[in-house]
Structure formats: structure tokens, C-alpha cells
Amino acid sequence: MNALLLAQTQITVDWDKIKNIWDFTLFPVDGKNVTVGQLVIALLILVAGMIVIRFITSIVASGLKRSTRINPQAGIILQRIVFYALLSLLVVSCLQVVGIPVTTLTVVGGALAIGIGFGTQNIVNNFISGLILLIEQPIRVNDMIEIDDHLGKIAAINSRCTRLRRIDGIDVLIPNSKLLENSVVNWTLTDDIVRGDVEVGIAYGSDTELARKILLEITESENRIIKNDPVHAVKVFFNSFGDNSLVFNVYFWMHASSVGQIKELCSDLRFEIDKRYRDAEICIAFPQRDVHLDTLKPLEVRMIQDSAN
């Protein structure tokens, strides 16, 4: 009996301690005290709300992707707006539910401002740069760009950095601010039309007019090359009298969304050029040198028998 009373007393004391901790005042705001219990409830509501917000945002993103009237870039902007709007509403709502004054945000905002001033300039810079990229759209998702030594497609524009999928399959994370502060070559900013060229050298003495005619016929029969367009017409140039060959270049335009498509077409054209030139008996030249010996007296040539034989 005494043991049972002692246990009940101990339990009562423990609950009293927990209640004291729960009601412990952390700091006063606007004449009201913010307790540990209020802060815990606010954090629980915040965590649960974040799960709900991410679920809602994913549904919005899926709907925007299925929509044919909204381009992908506008869809990303709308998704970000929905996310941050719901997040702001969640923060204000959870403060109101637990009775924490909204003026608490002023204190938090001041603390964040001090942190930003001392150590988070780059984070804020990249965040704002990401918003500028999404709004101005100098670079969009699926654009083919070239920056520094990297060439590839934009896979995603995130809050802090942009993910570039290089042509070799490697992902490169580029800070958003770098895309605004440095020179970037965007191959597909206004359209997906790009120029390609193939160089070929033929032997001296070959029929240059026939060589030019064959190049034009090959490009005319290729469906991937843009034709019947004065601005993007196929051009064949006799570029130079080289050391070993007569150098021709054929320039053409095509619709391409990746470097691989350009390389594939150039390779197919080279196969066809090699075949057609061999049929026309036009020799594709190779490096060669003529060596002239200028001496004041005849060269002495000796034949030495191998002692092993």
C-alpha cells in the first residue's frame, strides 16, 4: 500500500515537472509570453504543413506538365509561386493557432537580416538570380548552352543552382549568379536552328567543279538539312590551296536540340562524301612531304653486310 502511494506521488511529481517545462516562458513578445509548449506546437504544425505543401505542389507541378498551353518555364515559375505563397500562409497560420503574436516575425526577420549580412550573401544572391533566370528566361530548361568548358542541356533551374547535363552524361551544378555574371553561349535561345560544317581536302589536279557539284548533291538529298531557305542556304566554299590538298568546306543548317545530332549528321555526310568521291575517282588527299637534299658534294652510300648472316 505504501509502495503504491509512493509511486502515485512520484508520477504526480513527474507530471508537474513536465507541465512546468511546457509552460516555461522563453521570451516575451508584444506583452505576451512565448512558452516552450507553444513553440513545440508551432514546430509540429510547421512540419505537418510542409508535408501537405509539398504534396499540393507536386500535384500542381504534375498538372502544369500535362497542360499543353503552359510552357515548361512558366510552369516552374507558377510552381515556385504556389510553394512560397503556401509556405508564408503556413507560417502565419501556425503562429495564430498557437497564440504566438505575428509580431514575432519581426524578431525572426531581424535575426535573419543579421545572418544574411554576415554569412549568407551568396545564398541570397543565387536565390534571387534563380528568380531572375525564371522570369527573364535568358536560359530555359532544355536549352543547350556552353559555359566555361561545359557544353550540354539545362536539366533544371533550382533555387540555388542550375543543373547542366553535359553531352558526356555528367551533371554539373552551376551557381545561378554565375549564369548572370558570366558570358554564356545559348545555342537555342531564339530557335533550335544551328549551323554545321564538313571539311574535305582533295588531291591537286582533281576536278574542283565536280567536287563542288557532288557536295551540293549530297546535302540536297539529306532530309535533316534545311533547304529552300535563302537565309539558311547550303554553301560550298573552296577555302584554300593547302599544303597537301585543295580544301573545301560545306556549310549547312539544321534543327538540333543536342550536339550529338550535329555530330551524327556530319559523320553521315563524311561517309557519303567518301563513297561519292571514290566513285567519281576524286582522291581525298592525305599528308605528304617532298624531301630535297641540298649538299655541296655527292652523298656517299655504303652497303654493309650483316655479320649475323
C-alpha positions as CSV (number, residue, x, y, z in Angstrom):
1,M,0.0,0.0,0.0
2,N,2.8,2.4,0.9
3,A,4.7,1.5,-2.3
4,L,1.6,2.3,-4.4
5,L,1.1,5.7,-2.7
6,L,4.8,6.4,-3.2
7,A,4.6,5.5,-6.9
8,Q,1.5,7.8,-7.4
9,T,3.3,10.6,-5.7
10,Q,6.3,10.1,-7.9
11,I,4.1,10.2,-11.0
12,T,2.4,13.4,-9.9
13,V,5.8,15.0,-9.3
14,D,7.0,14.0,-12.8
15,W,3.8,15.4,-14.4
16,D,4.3,18.6,-12.5
17,K,7.9,18.9,-13.8
18,I,6.7,18.3,-17.4
19,K,4.0,20.9,-17.0
20,N,6.4,23.4,-15.7
21,I,8.7,22.8,-18.6
22,W,5.8,23.0,-21.0
23,D,4.7,26.3,-19.6
24,F,8.2,27.7,-19.3
25,T,8.4,31.2,-20.8
26,L,11.1,31.5,-23.4
27,F,10.8,35.2,-24.2
28,P,8.1,37.9,-24.2
29,V,6.8,39.4,-27.4
30,D,4.4,42.3,-27.6
31,G,3.3,41.9,-23.9
32,K,2.7,38.2,-24.3
33,N,4.9,35.3,-23.2
34,V,6.0,32.6,-25.7
35,T,6.3,29.3,-23.9
36,V,8.0,26.0,-24.7
37,G,4.6,24.4,-25.4
38,Q,3.6,27.0,-27.9
39,L,6.9,26.6,-29.7
40,V,6.6,22.8,-29.8
41,I,3.1,23.0,-31.2
42,A,4.2,25.6,-33.8
43,L,7.0,23.3,-34.9
44,L,4.7,20.3,-35.2
45,I,2.2,22.3,-37.3
46,L,5.0,23.6,-39.4
47,V,6.4,20.1,-40.1
48,A,2.9,18.7,-40.9
49,G,2.1,21.7,-43.1
50,M,5.4,21.3,-45.0
51,I,4.4,17.8,-45.9
52,V,1.0,19.0,-47.1
53,I,2.5,21.8,-49.1
54,R,5.0,19.6,-50.9
55,F,2.1,17.2,-51.7
56,I,0.0,20.1,-53.1
57,T,3.0,21.5,-55.0
58,S,3.7,18.1,-56.6
59,I,0.0,17.9,-57.7
60,V,0.2,21.4,-59.2
61,A,3.5,20.5,-60.9
62,S,2.0,17.4,-62.5
63,G,-1.0,19.3,-63.7
64,L,1.2,22.0,-65.3
65,K,3.4,19.4,-67.0
66,R,0.3,17.8,-68.6
67,S,-1.0,21.2,-69.8
68,T,-0.2,21.9,-73.4
69,R,-1.0,25.6,-73.1
70,I,1.7,26.4,-70.5
71,N,5.4,26.2,-71.4
72,P,7.7,24.4,-69.0
73,Q,9.5,27.6,-67.9
74,A,6.2,29.3,-66.9
75,G,5.2,26.1,-65.1
76,I,8.3,26.2,-63.0
77,I,7.6,29.9,-62.1
78,L,4.0,29.1,-61.1
79,Q,5.1,26.1,-59.1
80,R,7.6,28.3,-57.1
81,I,4.9,31.0,-56.5
82,V,2.4,28.4,-55.2
83,F,5.1,26.9,-52.9
84,Y,6.3,30.1,-51.3
85,A,2.7,31.5,-51.0
86,L,1.5,28.4,-49.2
87,L,4.7,28.4,-47.0
88,S,4.1,32.0,-46.0
89,L,0.4,31.2,-45.2
90,L,1.5,28.2,-43.1
91,V,3.9,30.2,-41.0
92,V,1.4,32.9,-40.3
93,S,-1.4,30.4,-39.6
94,C,0.6,28.2,-37.2
95,L,1.6,31.3,-35.2
96,Q,-2.0,32.4,-34.9
97,V,-3.2,28.9,-34.0
98,V,-0.8,28.5,-31.0
99,G,-1.3,32.1,-29.9
100,I,2.1,33.4,-30.8
101,P,1.8,37.1,-31.9
102,V,2.6,37.7,-35.6
103,T,5.0,40.4,-34.5
104,T,7.3,37.5,-33.6
105,L,8.2,37.5,-37.3
106,T,9.7,40.9,-36.9
107,V,12.2,39.5,-34.4
108,V,12.9,36.5,-36.6
109,G,13.3,38.7,-39.6
110,G,15.8,40.9,-37.8
111,A,17.8,37.8,-36.8
112,L,17.7,36.6,-40.4
113,A,18.8,40.0,-41.7
114,I,21.9,39.9,-39.4
115,G,22.7,36.4,-40.6
116,I,22.3,37.4,-44.2
117,G,24.6,40.4,-43.7
118,F,27.4,38.3,-42.2
119,G,27.4,35.0,-44.0
120,T,24.6,34.2,-46.4
121,Q,25.2,36.8,-49.2
122,N,26.0,34.1,-51.8
123,I,22.9,32.1,-50.9
124,V,20.6,35.1,-51.3
125,N,22.4,36.2,-54.4
126,N,21.9,32.8,-56.0
127,F,18.3,32.6,-54.9
128,I,17.5,36.0,-56.4
129,S,19.5,35.1,-59.5
130,G,17.4,31.9,-59.9
131,L,14.2,34.0,-59.8
132,I,15.6,36.4,-62.5
133,L,16.5,33.4,-64.7
134,L,13.0,32.1,-64.4
135,I,11.3,35.4,-65.1
136,E,13.6,36.9,-67.8
137,Q,14.3,33.4,-69.3
138,P,17.8,34.1,-70.8
139,I,18.3,30.4,-70.1
140,R,15.5,27.9,-70.0
141,V,15.1,24.2,-69.2
142,N,16.2,22.1,-72.2
143,D,18.3,24.9,-73.7
144,M,21.7,23.9,-75.0
145,I,24.3,26.2,-73.5
146,E,28.1,26.5,-73.3
147,I,29.8,28.0,-70.3
148,D,33.5,27.7,-69.4
149,D,34.5,24.3,-70.6
150,H,31.0,22.7,-70.2
151,L,28.6,22.1,-73.1
152,G,25.2,20.5,-72.5
153,K,21.5,20.9,-71.8
154,I,19.8,22.7,-68.9
155,A,18.1,19.9,-66.8
156,A,16.7,22.1,-64.0
157,I,16.8,25.6,-62.6
158,N,16.7,25.3,-58.8
159,S,16.6,27.9,-56.1
160,R,20.4,27.9,-55.5
161,C,21.9,26.4,-58.6
162,T,21.2,25.2,-62.1
163,R,21.8,21.6,-63.2
164,L,23.6,21.2,-66.5
165,R,23.5,17.8,-68.2
166,R,26.8,17.7,-70.2
167,I,27.0,15.8,-73.5
168,D,29.1,13.1,-71.8
169,G,26.2,12.4,-69.4
170,I,27.8,14.2,-66.4
171,D,25.7,16.6,-64.3
172,V,27.3,19.9,-63.4
173,L,25.8,22.2,-60.7
174,I,26.3,25.9,-61.6
175,P,25.5,28.7,-59.2
176,N,22.7,30.8,-60.6
177,S,24.6,34.0,-60.1
178,K,27.4,32.7,-62.4
179,L,24.9,32.3,-65.2
180,L,24.0,36.0,-64.9
181,E,27.5,37.4,-64.3
182,N,29.5,35.5,-66.9
183,S,29.2,35.1,-70.7
184,V,27.0,32.1,-71.6
185,V,26.6,30.8,-75.1
186,N,22.9,29.7,-75.6
187,W,22.6,27.6,-78.7
188,T,18.8,27.5,-78.6
189,L,17.7,30.9,-77.1
190,T,15.7,32.1,-80.1
191,D,15.3,28.9,-82.1
192,D,16.8,25.4,-82.5
193,I,18.5,26.1,-85.8
194,V,22.3,25.6,-85.7
195,R,25.0,25.5,-88.4
196,G,27.3,22.6,-89.1
197,D,30.2,22.2,-91.5
198,V,32.3,19.5,-93.0
199,E,35.8,20.0,-94.4
200,V,37.3,17.8,-97.0
201,G,40.6,18.0,-98.9
202,I,41.1,16.6,-102.4
203,A,44.4,16.0,-104.2
204,Y,45.9,18.6,-106.5
205,G,44.8,18.1,-110.1
206,S,41.3,16.9,-109.2
207,D,38.2,18.3,-110.9
208,T,37.2,21.0,-108.5
209,E,33.9,21.8,-110.2
210,L,32.8,18.1,-110.0
211,A,33.9,18.0,-106.3
212,R,31.7,21.1,-105.6
213,K,28.8,19.6,-107.5
214,I,28.9,16.3,-105.6
215,L,28.9,18.2,-102.2
216,L,25.8,20.1,-103.2
217,E,24.1,16.9,-104.4
218,I,24.8,15.1,-101.1
219,T,23.5,18.0,-99.0
220,E,20.4,18.3,-101.2
221,S,19.5,14.7,-100.7
222,E,19.8,14.9,-96.9
223,N,16.4,15.5,-95.2
224,R,17.9,16.7,-91.9
225,I,19.4,19.8,-93.7
226,I,17.3,22.9,-94.1
227,K,16.7,23.7,-97.8
228,N,14.7,26.2,-99.8
229,D,15.6,29.0,-97.3
230,P,17.8,31.9,-98.5
231,V,18.8,32.7,-95.0
232,H,19.9,29.2,-94.2
233,A,21.1,28.1,-97.6
234,V,23.8,25.4,-98.1
235,K,27.1,26.9,-99.1
236,V,30.2,25.2,-100.6
237,F,33.5,27.1,-100.3
238,F,36.8,26.4,-101.9
239,N,38.7,27.6,-98.9
240,S,42.4,27.3,-99.7
241,F,45.3,25.8,-101.5
242,G,46.6,23.7,-98.7
243,D,50.0,22.2,-98.2
244,N,48.7,18.7,-99.1
245,S,45.3,19.3,-100.7
246,L,42.6,21.6,-102.1
247,V,40.5,22.4,-99.1
248,F,36.6,22.5,-99.5
249,N,34.1,23.4,-96.8
250,V,30.4,22.7,-97.0
251,Y,28.2,24.8,-94.5
252,F,24.6,23.8,-93.8
253,W,21.9,24.5,-91.3
254,M,19.7,22.0,-89.3
255,H,17.2,21.8,-86.5
256,A,19.1,20.3,-83.5
257,S,18.5,20.2,-79.7
258,S,21.8,18.5,-78.9
259,V,25.4,18.4,-80.0
260,G,25.0,14.7,-80.8
261,Q,22.5,15.3,-83.6
262,I,25.1,17.7,-85.3
263,K,27.9,15.2,-84.9
264,E,25.7,12.3,-86.3
265,L,24.8,14.3,-89.4
266,C,28.4,15.4,-90.0
267,S,29.5,11.8,-89.7
268,D,26.8,10.6,-92.2
269,L,27.9,13.3,-94.6
270,R,31.5,12.2,-94.4
271,F,30.6,8.6,-95.2
272,E,28.6,9.7,-98.2
273,I,31.3,12.1,-99.4
274,D,34.0,9.4,-99.2
275,K,31.7,7.0,-101.2
276,R,30.8,9.5,-103.9
277,Y,34.3,10.8,-104.4
278,R,35.7,7.3,-104.8
279,D,33.0,6.6,-107.4
280,A,34.0,9.8,-109.2
281,E,37.7,8.9,-108.9
282,I,38.4,12.1,-106.9
283,C,41.2,11.3,-104.4
284,I,40.8,12.6,-100.9
285,A,44.3,13.8,-100.1
286,F,46.5,12.7,-97.2
287,P,49.5,14.4,-95.7
288,Q,52.7,14.0,-97.7
289,R,56.1,15.6,-97.9
290,D,58.8,16.0,-100.6
291,V,62.2,16.0,-99.2
292,H,65.0,17.8,-101.1
293,L,68.7,17.3,-100.1
294,D,70.9,20.2,-100.9
295,T,74.6,19.3,-100.4
296,L,77.9,20.6,-101.7
297,K,79.1,17.2,-102.7
298,P,77.6,13.9,-103.7
299,L,76.3,11.7,-100.8
300,E,78.4,8.6,-100.0
301,V,76.3,5.4,-99.8
302,R,77.7,2.3,-98.3
303,M,76.3,-1.2,-98.2
304,I,77.3,-3.2,-95.1
305,Q,76.8,-6.9,-94.8
306,D,75.0,-8.1,-91.7
307,S,77.6,-10.1,-89.7
308,A,74.8,-12.3,-88.3
309,N,74.2,-13.8,-91.7
